[in-house]
Amino acid sequence: MPPIISIVGESKSGKTTLIEKLILELKSRGYRVATIKHSVHGLGFDKAGKDSWRHIQAGSAATAIVSPDQIVLIKTVSEEPDLNEVARLFGEDHDIILAEGFKQSRAPKLEVHRKAAGVPLSHVNNLIAIATDEPLETGVRQFSLNDITRLADLLESGFIKSK
């Protein structure tokens, strides 16, 4: 399975923006990147009355919607799956998986912190670095929010090339 790095931080801290920039940088280096987004809210893209919704309502444990350029998998679960379980669905076709959220997972984490959000997250296990807009007094490596090249270097040397 490809290495997984979880991007964590407070709401509106810039997690999605940082992930977008990391995807572009890593792709420019020739890597295949996949992403997983954690949502505390239910998903709403499988609309009532649509065929896939009807399949699930009829009792199918999973259904896939396939078009010429996309696949969407819908699978009912009795409890929220572990990050690694979700990542296994991707198979081995990627060099790295960037997950947004999943603060409680065991995956290595990169925190996105903004001064306006207050103090950094506390009790984050396996924190490898913080991307921030202010200097912090911590023993964890720090990067500017805009230093995408060095953040990608960290992911490349510490996770992608070491697998």
C-alpha positions in Angstrom: 0.0 0.0 0.0 1.3 3.5 -0.7 2.4 5.7 2.2 -0.4 7.8 3.7 0.2 11.3 5.1 -2.7 12.9 6.9 -3.0 16.7 6.6 -4.7 18.0 9.8 -5.6 21.4 11.3 -8.4 23.5 12.4 -11.3 24.3 10.1 -10.5 27.0 7.5 -6.7 26.6 8.3 -5.9 25.9 4.6 -5.7 22.1 4.6 -7.4 21.8 1.2 -5.3 24.6 -0.4 -2.1 23.0 0.9 -3.1 19.6 -0.5 -3.9 21.1 -3.9 -0.4 22.6 -4.0 1.3 19.4 -2.8 -0.6 17.4 -5.5 0.6 19.8 -8.2 4.2 19.7 -6.9 4.4 15.9 -6.5 2.7 15.4 -9.9 5.3 17.7 -11.5 8.0 15.3 -10.1 6.3 12.3 -11.8 4.4 10.9 -8.8 0.9 9.5 -8.8 -1.0 11.1 -5.9 -4.4 10.0 -4.5 -6.4 11.8 -1.8 -9.0 10.9 0.8 -11.2 13.5 2.5 -12.7 12.9 5.9 -16.1 14.4 6.6 -17.9 14.4 9.9 -21.1 15.0 8.0 -23.0 12.4 5.9 -22.3 12.3 2.2 -25.0 13.7 0.0 -24.1 13.0 -3.6 -26.2 9.8 -4.0 -29.6 11.4 -4.4 -32.9 9.7 -3.5 -34.5 8.1 -6.5 -31.3 7.7 -8.6 -30.4 4.2 -9.7 -27.4 3.8 -7.3 -29.5 5.0 -4.4 -32.2 2.5 -5.3 -29.6 -0.3 -5.5 -28.4 0.5 -1.9 -32.0 0.8 -0.7 -32.8 -2.6 -2.2 -30.0 -4.1 0.0 -26.8 -4.0 -2.1 -23.8 -3.7 0.2 -21.9 -1.7 -2.3 -22.5 -0.1 -5.7 -20.2 1.6 -8.2 -21.2 4.3 -10.7 -18.9 4.2 -13.8 -18.5 6.7 -16.6 -15.9 6.9 -19.3 -13.7 9.1 -17.0 -14.7 8.3 -13.4 -15.7 5.6 -10.9 -17.6 6.4 -7.7 -17.9 3.6 -5.1 -20.7 3.7 -2.6 -20.5 1.2 0.2 -22.6 1.1 3.3 -20.7 0.6 6.5 -21.9 -0.1 10.1 -19.1 2.1 11.5 -16.7 4.6 10.2 -13.8 2.8 8.5 -10.2 3.1 9.5 -8.1 5.3 7.2 -6.0 2.2 6.1 -9.2 0.4 5.1 -10.3 3.2 2.8 -6.7 3.5 1.4 -6.8 -0.2 0.4 -9.6 0.6 -2.0 -7.1 2.5 -4.1 -4.9 -0.5 -4.6 -1.2 -0.1 -5.5 -1.7 2.4 -8.4 -0.4 5.5 -6.5 2.9 6.6 -5.0 1.4 8.5 -2.0 -2.0 9.1 -0.5 -2.7 12.5 1.1 -5.6 12.3 3.6 -7.4 15.4 4.7 -8.4 15.0 8.4 -8.2 11.7 10.2 -6.6 13.3 13.3 -7.0 10.1 15.3 -5.4 7.8 12.7 -1.9 6.4 13.2 -0.7 7.9 9.9 2.1 10.4 9.9 0.6 13.9 10.1 1.4 17.3 8.7 -0.4 20.1 10.6 -1.6 23.2 8.9 -1.6 26.1 11.4 -2.6 29.7 11.0 -2.0 32.3 13.7 -5.6 33.5 13.4 -6.8 30.1 14.4 -5.2 30.3 17.9 -2.8 27.6 19.2 -1.8 24.6 17.2 -3.6 21.3 17.7 -2.8 19.4 20.9 -2.3 15.7 21.3 -1.6 14.9 17.6 0.2 11.6 17.4 2.9 11.0 14.8 3.2 14.7 13.9 6.1 15.0 11.4 5.9 18.7 10.6 3.8 21.9 10.8 3.1 24.3 7.9 2.5 27.6 9.6 2.3 31.4 9.1 4.1 32.1 12.4 7.1 30.7 14.3 6.1 28.3 16.9 7.9 27.0 20.0 7.9 23.3 19.3 10.3 20.6 18.6 8.5 19.6 15.4 9.9 20.7 12.0 8.2 23.9 10.7 7.7 25.1 7.2 6.1 28.2 5.8 2.7 27.6 4.4 4.1 28.7 1.0 7.2 26.4 1.0 5.6 23.7 -1.1 8.9 22.7 -2.6 10.5 21.8 0.8 7.3 20.2 2.1 7.2 18.0 -1.1 11.0 17.2 -0.5 10.1 16.0 3.0 7.3 13.7 1.7 9.5 12.5 -1.2 12.6 11.7 0.9 10.8 10.5 4.0 7.9 8.5 2.6 7.8 8.0 -1.2 11.4 7.0 -1.9 11.7 5.0 1.3 8.9 2.6 0.5 
